[in-house]
Amino acid sequence: MLVKTACPLDCFDACGIVCDTSNPKELLPDPSHPLFNGKLCSLMSKYFPNEKRITTPKIDGKEVSLEEALDEVAKALKDKKSLLWRGSGNLGVMQEVTNLLMKEINGYLTHGSLCDEAGIAGIMEGRRINRQLPLSQIKKADVVVVWGRNIPVTNSHLMPFIKGKKLVVIDPVKTSLAKIADLHLQIKPRTDFYLATLLARFFTMEDNQNDQWLLKWGSEFEEFYEFTRTFRIKAILEYMELSLDDMGDLMRFLLEEKVVFLVGAGVQKYSIGHYTLWAIDSLAATLGLFGKEGSGVSYLGSSKAGFKNPFEVKLPTKPKATVDFSEFETVIIQGGNPAESMPNSTKVQDSLKKTKTIYFGLYENETSKLADIIIPAKSFLEKDDLRLSYGHNFIQKMPKVYESKIGISEYYFTKEILERLGKENNLKSKEYYLNFWLEQIKEDKDGNLIHPLHQEIPYENGFGEDGEEEFIFIDDFDDDFEDIKIFRKFRKNYKKEKDNTFWLLSPKYSKSLNTQFQRANFVHIPPGIGFEDKEMVKISSSWGEIKLRAKIDERLRKDCILIYAGTKGVNSLTPPILSEEGDNACFGEVKVNIQKA
């Protein structure tokens, strides 16, 4: 029997899947899904079905029954200071049911993100609500600007929607998409804010702002223009290492009738991350791209915005990216691998060793190896759930495809622990929670389930929750990063200063997702900096060091190295700091040294 479900992986696409119950390892794309292009990505079609799972619970390394393990979990949580740290290994809505467990034991949750919250904070500054740009509007665009987003790797099913359009790529790496673009700006890392701000200034200087749109939705535009004038053009161009010709080439594309910005998380993994998205939005508003057919800015959508969430609870929280696990007597790690995915990971691993750790997930990883108790989870094919998306407005049901004796679902984990603690009375049925979500969802004319905040042309009638307010332009900025302070102080000798270190880029890898599946194990370095291909090198920062084999990579700028996200040890190099808004990890806020190992 064929059953329709949805991919649970942390990805823009959130693809539809068809599974044959007689052969659960054969996963097929759902031809009725709006992002269908004839195939699933290799992560879901190749790696997921063959990934070795945790099948047996363990206590202190010894295999035990599920009942024994759950008894031990309840014992570890009773009257203890406890934290739940949830990863993104599965994005079904039922993953958050464990919040209700923490509520009953007066535990702690986390806030902020390892991924996208700085950018969302910037979007909220200007728009006050984060509506997703529908796929239909991307398809209608004349020009697509892919800004810090590697679509063939992170969003591959979007490729047909941008085919045949004028394509601009803004990225420090000459990706496969950049190679086929009409224009590629190989921008210096951490300068996206400055690029967006100068572009808005230049368009206004040349009287190319959209006065009609601004009169209706941007009355504070004059103040924004004055703000852009506080940046010295020559100095900022020099810092970005761009010319006036580069700016002119880009501006010609942005003056087309219908322009879409597809912005990735890479531009905002810095302390100033929220400023970057706010500045890009302010540029788009200058051009009147909001509320216009075939135009707009697409970032990661806030998938639960607009929903009443039955799992939302009021509890104390700690920042997800920098929490010290040793502050707690018990820590539950659900669907994640903080020992490798959090910044300053060496310190993270030390802190996990100082607490009682419960690991609840599908696969063995660095975190599970440190855990005192291991609880195997159900896969998305073995439980009922619902899939929202941060990349489009379509919502999909995820019915159980087949029965399995392996593991336990998040709902029944919560139920079993609460029963052992004598606190199960406030937990409702699984069906109640699923229906609670489903009752809030709309249908489109084709019968697809649609997000409640969906608008075919977002912001057509204005901004804010009521949709009738004006856009708020960025009017403040402060940057204390050491690199730009050096530039300001030693501008004439800046090139000499910067040659000693390299920006660390850590984008997604095509064969893995965070720390799942086939992880990379190289450091990519530009040619001509004194190292040979496959040579062992040591990479160091203020927070740690690792040794990797070098791979000479002509796609890189001379001031950058690249270590793919998920590579073992990469986050021993990254700083334990938070973005100024959004409490986001700042993986990009680091420069490293390289030497022969």
Residue, then its C-alpha position, 0 to 999 in steps of 0.5 A: m500500500l502506498v502512503k503519502t507523508a513528508c520529509p522531516l529533515d531540516c530543509f527549505d523544501a519539506c518535500g512530499i514523500v510516497c512510501d510503499t508499506s511493503n518496502p519502507k526503505e524505498l522512498l519516492p517523491d510525491p508527484s502532487h506536491p508543489l515542489f515535485n521535480g521527479k526525485l527526492c534529494s540524495l539525503m532522503s533517497k540514499y542516506f536516510p534509508n541506509e543510516k544505522r540507527i540506535t535500536t536499543p536503550k542504554i544506561d551507562g553504556k549497558e543495553v537495557s529494556l525500554e521500560e528500564a530506561l524510562d524508569e531511569v529517566a523519570k528518576a533522573l528528572k524527579d526533583k532535579k534542576s533540568l533542561l531540555w535542549r532540542g535540535s532540528g533532527n525532525l521538524g514535525v510539530m509533535q516534537e515540541v510535546t516534550n515542552l509539556l513534560m518540562k512544564e510539569i517538572n518546572g524545568y528549563l527550555t532554550h531560546g534563540s537558535l543555532c541557525d536563523e533567529a538573527g535574520i528573523a529578528g531583523i525582518m521583524e524590525g521592519r515588517r513586524i510579521n514574517r510572511q513567506l514569499p510564495l513559490s508562485q511569486i518566485k516563479k513570476a520574477d524577472v530577476v532572482v538575486v540569490w544572496g548567501r544561499n546555496i540553492p542546489v545544496t540547501n533548497s534543490h527543489l527550488m531550482p526549476f522555479i528560477k530556471g530561465k531568469k536573470l540570475v545574480v549570486i552574492d556569495p564569497v564562494k563561487t558555488s555551482l550556482a554562481k558559475i552559471a549566474d549572469l552576475h556573481l559578486q564574490i563578496k567579502p564575508r560579513t559585509d552584506f549589511y554595507l552592500a545593502t545600505l550603499l545600494a539603497r543610497f546609490f538608488t536614491m542618489e540616482d532618483n531610482q527609489n519607488d516614490q509611489w510605494l514609499l508615499k503609501w508604505g514608507s513615510e520614514f524613507e527620508e530618515f533612512y536615506e540620511f542614515t545611509r549617508t552616514f557611511r563614507i562611500k569610498a571607505i566602505l567600498e574599500y572595506m568590501e573590496l568592491s568597485l563602483d563598477d561592481m555596484g553599477d553592474l548589480m544595480r542594473f539588474l535590480l532596476e528590472e520590473k520584478v525582482v526577488f531576493l532569496v536570502g540565506a542564513g549565511v548572511q546573518k551568522y554574525s553579531i550584526g546579523h539582524y542588521t543585515l536582514w533589516a538592511i536588505d529589507s530596507l533596500a527592497a522597500t526602497l525599490g518598492l518590492f514588497g506587495k508587488e507581483g513577482s517581487g519580494v524578499s524570501y528568507l526562512g519563514s517563521s513556520k509556527a507564526g500565526f498558529k496557536n501552539p498547544f505546546e507553548v509554555k511559560l518556563p525559564t530559558k537559556p540561550k540555545a547556542t551558549v547554554d552551560f549544561s553543567e548548570f543543570e543536574t539533568v539535561i535531555i538532548q532531543g533530536g540534536n548533537p550539541a557536542e558538535s553543533m554548538p559553537n566552542s564545542t570543546k567547552v560544550q563537551d566538557s559541560l556535558k560530562k558534568t551533568k546527567t545527560i539523557y540522549f533521545g534520538l535516532y543516531e549515534n553521535e558525539t552527544s550520545k557517546l557522552a550520554d548516561i541514558i540513551i532512548p531510541a526515537k521513532s523515525f518519521l515513518e513510525k509515528d503520526d505528525l504534521r509538517l510545517s515549512y520555513g521555505h514555503n506555505f504548504i503543510q503536509k500530514m505525516p501519518k504513520v507508515y508502518e509499525s516498528k518495535i524500535g524506539i518511542s515517539e516524542y508523545y509517548f515518551t512524554k506520556e510515559i515519563l509523566e505517568r512515572l512522575g504521577k503528573e499525567n493528568n494535564l496531558k491530552s491525547k495525541e489525536y487532540y494535539l494533531n487536530f488542534w494544529l489541523e483546525q487552524i490550517k486553510e486549504d487553497k483552491d487545489g486542496n493543498l493545506i496552507h499556512p494561516l499567514h499565507q498571502e498570495i502577494p505578501y504585504e500587498n495591503g501593508f505590514g504588521e500583524d493587522g497588515e495595515e501598517e507602514f514598513i519601518f526602515i533601519d535607522d541604527f547600526d553599531d559594529d564593534f568587530e575587531d576586523i573593522k576596528i583594525f580597518r578604521k584605525f590602520r586603513k592604509n596598512y589594512k591589507k598587510e594586517k588582514d593577510n595573517t588570518f582567514w575568514l572561516l566559512s562553514p556552509k552546508y555540505s551536499k552529503s550531510l545535514n548538520t551532523q547527520f549522514q556522510r560528513a565532510n572531513f577536509v578544509h578547503i583553502p584557496p590556491g597560492i597561500g603556501f599549502e599543497d593539496k591533501e597536506m595535513v594542516k592545523i587551523s586555530s582560533s581563539w577558541g580551539e584548533i583542529k587538524l584536517r587535510a587541505k583541499i585546494d579550492e579555486r572557488l574561494r576568495k584569497d582571504c577565506i577557508l571553508i570547512y563544511a558544517g558537520t565536519k568533526g571539530v569545526n565548532s571547536l573554532t567558533p565563538p560562544i557569542l550571541s547575535e545582538e538580536g535574536d540570540n543566534a549563534c555567530f558561526g561566521e564571527v571568527k578569523v583563523n590561522i593556518q599552519k602546517a601540522 
